[in-house]
């Protein structure tokens, strides 16, 4: 049976509807502050709230989230929409809501000059996007390095909101002797691929909650400190400073009281050849993409920091 619904663009006043739908679908509470921060992307680009919502009467039944990203290639800069946070009310799943929201989002983005959309996928979400004509770039790879600590308290601090003050205090203490920096050069240029533009405003956007840019020796690392140490981007690592970097990361993990460091890296990363035989790698996220019209943007270099949920 066909469901009639109207499609609206996300606005500031509709964020509470998204909050309600997340609770309905996932039984998870997320603050309006975090939703506002995530989707009010005009803090780093001239685009914000480029997301679509479906309503039956005045009741939200579906959401299709998009984060605008600016990329820089050899001879041009261009915009891609990173799709994310797509969900439908349980009573309306399987009725074409996701498909229609996706199409409406693509139309909005194409009119705004975007070249296409892409996303970090699980196997299941990529399968659903293939129905919309998506293609695939190489997969991300991940490696887990275990650290010996007596009790991994940081995982407990990160799990429960009531312990957020302890988490922040723990992070501040752990980073007190670490040099923090304010800029990061995307390694994409080193391999002649297009890559995300990391402006100072984008760095501030990403570092609002759990992300930090640090320097160990001559190496720059973009970390997300939440339960474990996530290495989301890395630059200027080489044979000469590798041991210093790893020792510094392990020391940071112990001060945080966490027992794991997770590396996420794209195969085109210039450092992957260095790291390939030093860590045990597993397949991670799939990267799907869908160009609009006749646009062609070839292979793009990605860093895990680009992912919508890494904030």
LINRA-V495593 format. One record per residue. N is the residue number from 1. RES is the residue in three letters. BURIAL is + if it has 24 or more other ideal C-beta (glycine too) atoms within 12 Angstrom, else -. Layout:
BEGIN
n: (N:N)
res: (RES:RES)
burial: (BURIAL:BURIAL)
END
This chain:
BEGIN
n: (1:2:3:4:5:6:7:8:9:10:11:12:13:14:15:16:17:18:19:20:21:22:23:24:25:26:27:28:29:30:31:32:33:34:35:36:37:38:39:40:41:42:43:44:45:46:47:48:49:50:51:52:53:54:55:56:57:58:59:60:61:62:63:64:65:66:67:68:69:70:71:72:73:74:75:76:77:78:79:80:81:82:83:84:85:86:87:88:89:90:91:92:93:94:95:96:97:98:99:100:101:102:103:104:105:106:107:108:109:110:111:112:113:114:115:116:117:118:119:120:121:122:123:124:125:126:127:128:129:130:131:132:133:134:135:136:137:138:139:140:141:142:143:144:145:146:147:148:149:150:151:152:153:154:155:156:157:158:159:160:161:162:163:164:165:166:167:168:169:170:171:172:173:174:175:176:177:178:179:180:181:182:183:184:185:186:187:188:189:190:191:192:193:194:195:196:197:198:199:200:201:202:203:204:205:206:207:208:209:210:211:212:213:214:215:216:217:218:219:220:221:222:223:224:225:226:227:228:229:230:231:232:233:234:235:236:237:238:239:240:241:242:243:244:245:246:247:248:249:250:251:252:253:254:255:256:257:258:259:260:261:262:263:264:265:266:267:268:269:270:271:272:273:274:275:276:277:278:279:280:281:282:283:284:285:286:287:288:289:290:291:292:293:294:295:296:297:298:299:300:301:302:303:304:305:306:307:308:309:310:311)
res: (UNK:UNK:UNK:UNK:UNK:UNK:UNK:UNK:UNK:UNK:UNK:UNK:UNK:UNK:UNK:UNK:UNK:UNK:UNK:UNK:UNK:UNK:UNK:UNK:UNK:UNK:UNK:UNK:UNK:UNK:UNK:UNK:UNK:UNK:UNK:UNK:UNK:UNK:UNK:UNK:UNK:UNK:UNK:UNK:UNK:UNK:UNK:UNK:UNK:UNK:UNK:UNK:UNK:UNK:UNK:UNK:UNK:UNK:UNK:UNK:UNK:UNK:UNK:UNK:UNK:UNK:UNK:UNK:UNK:UNK:UNK:UNK:UNK:UNK:UNK:UNK:UNK:UNK:UNK:UNK:UNK:UNK:UNK:UNK:UNK:UNK:UNK:UNK:UNK:UNK:UNK:UNK:UNK:UNK:UNK:UNK:UNK:UNK:UNK:UNK:UNK:UNK:UNK:UNK:UNK:UNK:UNK:UNK:UNK:UNK:UNK:UNK:UNK:UNK:UNK:UNK:UNK:UNK:UNK:UNK:UNK:UNK:UNK:UNK:UNK:UNK:UNK:UNK:UNK:UNK:UNK:UNK:UNK:UNK:UNK:UNK:UNK:UNK:UNK:UNK:UNK:UNK:UNK:UNK:UNK:UNK:UNK:UNK:UNK:UNK:UNK:UNK:UNK:UNK:UNK:UNK:UNK:UNK:UNK:UNK:UNK:UNK:UNK:UNK:UNK:UNK:UNK:UNK:UNK:UNK:UNK:UNK:UNK:UNK:UNK:UNK:UNK:UNK:UNK:UNK:UNK:UNK:UNK:UNK:UNK:UNK:UNK:UNK:UNK:UNK:UNK:UNK:UNK:UNK:UNK:UNK:UNK:UNK:UNK:UNK:UNK:UNK:UNK:UNK:UNK:UNK:UNK:UNK:UNK:UNK:UNK:UNK:UNK:UNK:UNK:UNK:UNK:UNK:UNK:UNK:UNK:UNK:UNK:UNK:UNK:UNK:UNK:UNK:UNK:UNK:UNK:UNK:UNK:UNK:UNK:UNK:UNK:UNK:UNK:UNK:UNK:UNK:UNK:UNK:UNK:UNK:UNK:UNK:UNK:UNK:UNK:UNK:UNK:UNK:UNK:UNK:UNK:UNK:UNK:UNK:UNK:UNK:UNK:UNK:UNK:UNK:UNK:UNK:UNK:UNK:UNK:UNK:UNK:UNK:UNK:UNK:UNK:UNK:UNK:UNK:UNK:UNK:UNK:UNK:UNK:UNK:UNK:UNK:UNK:UNK:UNK:UNK:UNK:UNK:UNK:UNK:UNK:UNK:UNK:UNK:UNK:UNK:UNK:UNK:UNK:UNK:UNK:UNK:UNK:UNK:UNK)
burial: (-:-:-:-:+:-:+:+:+:+:-:-:-:+:+:-:+:+:+:+:+:+:-:+:+:-:-:-:-:+:-:-:-:+:+:+:+:+:+:+:+:-:+:+:+:-:+:+:+:+:+:+:+:+:+:-:-:-:-:+:+:+:+:+:+:+:+:+:+:+:+:+:+:-:-:-:-:+:+:+:+:+:+:+:+:+:+:+:+:-:-:+:-:-:-:-:+:+:+:+:+:+:+:+:+:+:-:+:+:+:-:+:-:+:+:+:+:+:+:+:+:-:-:-:+:+:-:+:+:-:-:+:-:+:+:+:+:+:+:+:+:+:+:-:+:-:+:-:-:-:-:+:+:+:+:-:+:+:-:-:-:-:-:-:-:-:+:-:-:+:+:-:-:+:+:-:-:+:-:+:+:-:-:+:+:+:+:+:-:-:-:-:+:+:+:+:+:+:+:-:-:+:+:-:+:+:+:-:+:+:+:+:+:+:+:+:-:-:+:+:+:+:+:+:+:+:+:+:+:+:+:+:+:+:+:+:+:-:-:-:+:+:-:-:+:+:-:+:+:+:-:+:+:+:+:+:+:+:+:+:+:+:+:+:+:+:+:+:+:+:+:+:-:+:+:-:-:-:+:-:+:-:-:+:+:+:+:+:+:+:+:+:-:-:-:-:+:-:+:+:+:+:+:+:+:+:+:+:+:+:+)
END
